Amino acid sequence: MSTIQRKHDLITKERTNALIKEIITYYKTKMDKEIGVLAAEDILDFFLESLGKDIYNKAIQDSKNTIKQSFENIDVELELLLNT
């Protein structure tokens, strides 16, 4: 029997379960609707698929900027050593 690959398989089981509970609670408290675990999993998958690439790309860009800034700081420090 094959298993279905879901987008929420990208995160830990603990985090997935917590997010599913949060989705269910949100629907109950904010929308006054009851949804089940499968519906919450589908919603989680939808958002992970829709936003996953954007979040990943932002994280990569942030990492590049941090590394670039670190190299610039090293360059300044090395220049100071040359002038001493």
C-alpha positions, 0 to 999 in steps of 0.5 A: 500500500502506497502512502500519499505524500502531503505537503505537511510531511515537510514539517515535524509530526509534532508541529503538524499536529499543533498546526492542525489543532490551531486550524480546527480551533480557529475555525471553531472560535473565529468562524463558528464552524466545526471542521475535522482533521482531514479538512484541517490537513487539506488547509495546511497543505494548501497554505504550505504549497501556496506559500512554501516557495515564497518563504523558502526564497525569502529565507535564502535571500536573508541568508545571502544578505547576512553572509554578504554583510559578514564578508563586508565586515571582515573586509573592513577589519582586514583593511584596518589591520593593513593600515596599522 
